[in-house]
């Protein structure tokens, strides 16, 4: 059966392909939306970064938008 990561990735791939959704980020597809929703809900960015085990650069460049939430 393979390891848990590959099984998870395969299942997500099948789930996405069924309605015709294409994504290269099968195993991590929810990471970006989860980070953005948490930011919208005013989660502390340091806690969010720690939870996702992201560096400042990775979280800001890959998962959050460039809009300053305080100004919005």
OpenMM code with the backbone's topology and positions (N, CA, C; nanometers):
from openmm import Vec3, app, unit

residues = "UNK UNK UNK UNK UNK UNK UNK UNK UNK UNK UNK UNK UNK UNK UNK UNK UNK UNK UNK UNK UNK UNK UNK UNK UNK UNK UNK UNK UNK UNK UNK UNK UNK UNK UNK UNK UNK UNK UNK UNK UNK UNK UNK UNK UNK UNK UNK UNK UNK UNK UNK UNK UNK UNK UNK UNK UNK UNK UNK UNK UNK UNK UNK UNK UNK UNK UNK UNK UNK UNK UNK UNK".split()
positions = [
    Vec3(0.0813, -0.1199, 0.0000),
    Vec3(0.0000, 0.0000, 0.0000),
    Vec3(0.0856, 0.1262, 0.0000),
    Vec3(0.2067, 0.1309, 0.0345),
    Vec3(0.2871, 0.2528, 0.0339),
    Vec3(0.2774, 0.3281, 0.1651),
    Vec3(0.3496, 0.4349, 0.1727),
    Vec3(0.3478, 0.5106, 0.2981),
    Vec3(0.2274, 0.6045, 0.3041),
    Vec3(0.2070, 0.6633, 0.4192),
    Vec3(0.0904, 0.7484, 0.4417),
    Vec3(0.0906, 0.8702, 0.3500),
    Vec3(0.2080, 0.9307, 0.3287),
    Vec3(0.2163, 1.0495, 0.2433),
    Vec3(0.1725, 1.0171, 0.1009),
    Vec3(0.2269, 0.9113, 0.0431),
    Vec3(0.1916, 0.8784, -0.0953),
    Vec3(0.0457, 0.8355, -0.1064),
    Vec3(-0.0057, 0.7666, -0.0062),
    Vec3(-0.1470, 0.7279, -0.0071),
    Vec3(-0.2367, 0.8509, -0.0009),
    Vec3(-0.2004, 0.9447, 0.0853),
    Vec3(-0.2757, 1.0697, 0.0988),
    Vec3(-0.2733, 1.1471, -0.0330),
    Vec3(-0.1543, 1.1590, -0.0917),
    Vec3(-0.1368, 1.2333, -0.2172),
    Vec3(-0.2187, 1.1683, -0.3294),
    Vec3(-0.2165, 1.0374, -0.3366),
    Vec3(-0.2915, 0.9658, -0.4397),
    Vec3(-0.4418, 0.9864, -0.4231),
    Vec3(-0.4900, 0.9781, -0.3000),
    Vec3(-0.6331, 0.9959, -0.2741),
    Vec3(-0.6775, 1.1376, -0.3079),
    Vec3(-0.5988, 1.2370, -0.2696),
    Vec3(-0.6317, 1.3762, -0.3030),
    Vec3(-0.6322, 1.3936, -0.4544),
    Vec3(-0.5348, 1.3341, -0.5233),
    Vec3(-0.5301, 1.3414, -0.6695),
    Vec3(-0.6548, 1.2854, -0.7347),
    Vec3(-0.7004, 1.1711, -0.6876),
    Vec3(-0.8227, 1.1101, -0.7412),
    Vec3(-0.9444, 1.1973, -0.7127),
    Vec3(-0.9489, 1.2530, -0.5919),
    Vec3(-1.0608, 1.3382, -0.5538),
    Vec3(-1.0667, 1.4631, -0.6411),
    Vec3(-0.9519, 1.5229, -0.6677),
    Vec3(-0.9481, 1.6434, -0.7503),
    Vec3(-0.9755, 1.6140, -0.8971),
    Vec3(-0.9249, 1.5031, -0.9469),
    Vec3(-0.9412, 1.4735, -1.0893),
    Vec3(-1.0842, 1.4331, -1.1248),
    Vec3(-1.1583, 1.3819, -1.0299),
    Vec3(-1.2955, 1.3396, -1.0563),
    Vec3(-1.3807, 1.4534, -1.1142),
    Vec3(-1.3816, 1.5730, -1.0535),
    Vec3(-1.4574, 1.6842, -1.1139),
    Vec3(-1.3750, 1.7647, -1.2146),
    Vec3(-1.2524, 1.7206, -1.2463),
    Vec3(-1.1704, 1.7883, -1.3467),
    Vec3(-1.0793, 1.8969, -1.2933),
    Vec3(-1.0528, 1.8963, -1.1641),
    Vec3(-0.9639, 1.9965, -1.1047),
    Vec3(-0.8200, 1.9501, -1.1200),
    Vec3(-0.7335, 2.0389, -1.1688),
    Vec3(-0.5924, 2.0063, -1.1857),
    Vec3(-0.5105, 2.0864, -1.0844),
    Vec3(-0.4175, 2.0200, -1.0192),
    Vec3(-0.3304, 2.0866, -0.9233),
    Vec3(-0.2001, 2.0104, -0.9103),
    Vec3(-0.0903, 2.0850, -0.9025),
    Vec3(0.0400, 2.0242, -0.8778),
    Vec3(0.0670, 2.0081, -0.7293),
    Vec3(-0.0159, 2.0683, -0.6462),
    Vec3(0.0041, 2.0672, -0.5016),
    Vec3(-0.0961, 1.9746, -0.4347),
    Vec3(-0.0967, 1.8520, -0.4743),
    Vec3(-0.1968, 1.7589, -0.4229),
    Vec3(-0.1901, 1.7393, -0.2729),
    Vec3(-0.0723, 1.7130, -0.2204),
    Vec3(-0.0617, 1.6836, -0.0778),
    Vec3(-0.0700, 1.8091, 0.0086),
    Vec3(-0.0466, 1.9258, -0.0511),
    Vec3(-0.0441, 2.0500, 0.0269),
    Vec3(-0.1473, 2.1496, -0.0226),
    Vec3(-0.2508, 2.1020, -0.0877),
    Vec3(-0.3467, 2.1917, -0.1517),
    Vec3(-0.4169, 2.2840, -0.0519),
    Vec3(-0.4394, 2.2406, 0.0695),
    Vec3(-0.5104, 2.3241, 0.1674),
    Vec3(-0.4209, 2.4170, 0.2481),
    Vec3(-0.2918, 2.4053, 0.2339),
    Vec3(-0.2022, 2.4883, 0.3143),
    Vec3(-0.2181, 2.6372, 0.2859),
    Vec3(-0.2254, 2.6737, 0.1601),
    Vec3(-0.2391, 2.8150, 0.1240),
    Vec3(-0.3710, 2.8727, 0.1689),
    Vec3(-0.4807, 2.8037, 0.1388),
    Vec3(-0.6119, 2.8559, 0.1772),
    Vec3(-0.6269, 2.8602, 0.3288),
    Vec3(-0.5725, 2.7631, 0.3978),
    Vec3(-0.5798, 2.7638, 0.5447),
    Vec3(-0.5041, 2.8828, 0.6022),
    Vec3(-0.3873, 2.9122, 0.5481),
    Vec3(-0.3094, 3.0262, 0.5953),
    Vec3(-0.3823, 3.1569, 0.5665),
    Vec3(-0.4395, 3.1702, 0.4473),
    Vec3(-0.5100, 3.2935, 0.4121),
    Vec3(-0.6360, 3.3117, 0.4962),
    Vec3(-0.7127, 3.2059, 0.5170),
    Vec3(-0.8333, 3.2165, 0.5996),
    Vec3(-0.7969, 3.2519, 0.7430),
    Vec3(-0.6917, 3.1910, 0.7945),
    Vec3(-0.6470, 3.2227, 0.9306),
    Vec3(-0.6057, 3.3688, 0.9416),
    Vec3(-0.5378, 3.4200, 0.8401),
    Vec3(-0.4971, 3.5608, 0.8401),
    Vec3(-0.6189, 3.6522, 0.8350),
    Vec3(-0.7178, 3.6160, 0.7542),
    Vec3(-0.8404, 3.6949, 0.7460),
    Vec3(-0.9112, 3.6981, 0.8807),
    Vec3(-0.9046, 3.5871, 0.9538),
    Vec3(-0.9682, 3.5784, 1.0852),
    Vec3(-0.8808, 3.6393, 1.1952),
    Vec3(-0.7753, 3.7107, 1.1531),
    Vec3(-0.6854, 3.7824, 1.2433),
    Vec3(-0.6006, 3.6913, 1.3320),
    Vec3(-0.5642, 3.5762, 1.2818),
    Vec3(-0.4726, 3.4895, 1.3561),
    Vec3(-0.3377, 3.5587, 1.3663),
    Vec3(-0.2699, 3.5373, 1.4736),
    Vec3(-0.1372, 3.5929, 1.4940),
    Vec3(-0.0417, 3.5295, 1.3929),
    Vec3(0.0277, 3.6125, 1.3138),
    Vec3(0.1146, 3.5589, 1.2090),
    Vec3(0.2291, 3.4746, 1.2640),
    Vec3(0.2810, 3.5089, 1.3790),
    Vec3(0.3890, 3.4283, 1.4382),
    Vec3(0.3391, 3.2893, 1.4755),
    Vec3(0.2183, 3.2813, 1.5296),
    Vec3(0.1618, 3.1510, 1.5634),
    Vec3(0.1295, 3.0711, 1.4376),
    Vec3(0.0787, 3.1385, 1.3356),
    Vec3(0.0495, 3.0727, 1.2086),
    Vec3(0.1782, 3.0184, 1.1458),
    Vec3(0.2825, 3.0980, 1.1478),
    Vec3(0.4126, 3.0570, 1.0933),
    Vec3(0.4659, 2.9360, 1.1693),
    Vec3(0.4521, 2.9382, 1.3003),
    Vec3(0.4995, 2.8262, 1.3823),
    Vec3(0.4193, 2.6995, 1.3549),
    Vec3(0.2879, 2.7133, 1.3441),
    Vec3(0.2018, 2.5984, 1.3181),
    Vec3(0.2361, 2.5333, 1.1841),
    Vec3(0.2583, 2.6146, 1.0809),
    Vec3(0.2910, 2.5623, 0.9496),
    Vec3(0.4378, 2.5295, 0.9312),
    Vec3(0.5188, 2.5624, 1.0308),
    Vec3(0.6640, 2.5427, 1.0260),
    Vec3(0.7239, 2.6102, 0.9023),
    Vec3(0.6803, 2.7352, 0.8790),
    Vec3(0.7267, 2.8111, 0.7645),
    Vec3(0.8250, 2.9182, 0.8084),
    Vec3(0.9188, 2.9506, 0.7220),
    Vec3(1.0044, 3.0674, 0.7440),
    Vec3(0.9219, 3.1904, 0.7061),
    Vec3(0.9694, 3.3080, 0.7433),
    Vec3(0.8991, 3.4317, 0.7063),
    Vec3(0.8791, 3.4392, 0.5555),
    Vec3(0.9849, 3.4106, 0.4838),
    Vec3(0.9811, 3.4209, 0.3382),
    Vec3(0.8822, 3.3229, 0.2776),
    Vec3(0.8848, 3.1983, 0.3207),
    Vec3(0.7955, 3.0962, 0.2646),
    Vec3(0.6496, 3.1317, 0.2897),
    Vec3(0.6166, 3.1707, 0.4106),
    Vec3(0.4779, 3.2012, 0.4419),
    Vec3(0.4302, 3.3223, 0.3626),
    Vec3(0.5097, 3.4271, 0.3577),
    Vec3(0.4682, 3.5487, 0.2880),
    Vec3(0.4640, 3.5312, 0.1368),
    Vec3(0.5581, 3.4596, 0.0809),
    Vec3(0.5638, 3.4447, -0.0646),
    Vec3(0.4693, 3.3382, -0.1181),
    Vec3(0.4512, 3.2307, -0.0456),
    Vec3(0.3751, 3.1180, -0.0996),
    Vec3(0.2326, 3.1059, -0.0472),
    Vec3(0.2079, 3.1528, 0.0745),
    Vec3(0.0783, 3.1238, 0.1343),
    Vec3(-0.0098, 3.2445, 0.1632),
    Vec3(0.0485, 3.3582, 0.1917),
    Vec3(-0.0324, 3.4763, 0.2205),
    Vec3(-0.0349, 3.5685, 0.0997),
    Vec3(-0.1352, 3.6543, 0.0949),
    Vec3(-0.1397, 3.7526, -0.0128),
    Vec3(-0.0478, 3.8679, 0.0236),
    Vec3(-0.0223, 3.9533, -0.0712),
    Vec3(0.0661, 4.0667, -0.0461),
    Vec3(-0.0083, 4.1860, 0.0132),
    Vec3(-0.1379, 4.1735, 0.0326),
    Vec3(-0.2153, 4.2836, 0.0879),
    Vec3(-0.2021, 4.2894, 0.2392),
    Vec3(-0.1741, 4.4074, 0.2946),
    Vec3(-0.1651, 4.4193, 0.4411),
    Vec3(-0.3057, 4.4124, 0.5022),
    Vec3(-0.3305, 4.3114, 0.5808),
    Vec3(-0.4667, 4.2908, 0.6317),
    Vec3(-0.5121, 4.4033, 0.7230),
    Vec3(-0.4204, 4.4682, 0.7943),
    Vec3(-0.4597, 4.5779, 0.8835),
    Vec3(-0.5200, 4.6944, 0.8052),
    Vec3(-0.4683, 4.7176, 0.6866),
    Vec3(-0.5173, 4.8281, 0.6041),
    Vec3(-0.6481, 4.7940, 0.5359),
    Vec3(-0.6752, 4.6678, 0.5185),
    Vec3(-0.7974, 4.6289, 0.4484),
    Vec3(-0.9123, 4.6263, 0.5468),
] * unit.nanometer
topology = app.Topology()
chain = topology.addChain("A")
for resn in residues:
    res = topology.addResidue(resn, chain)
    for name in ("N", "CA", "C"):
        topology.addAtom(name, app.Element.getBySymbol(name[0]), res)
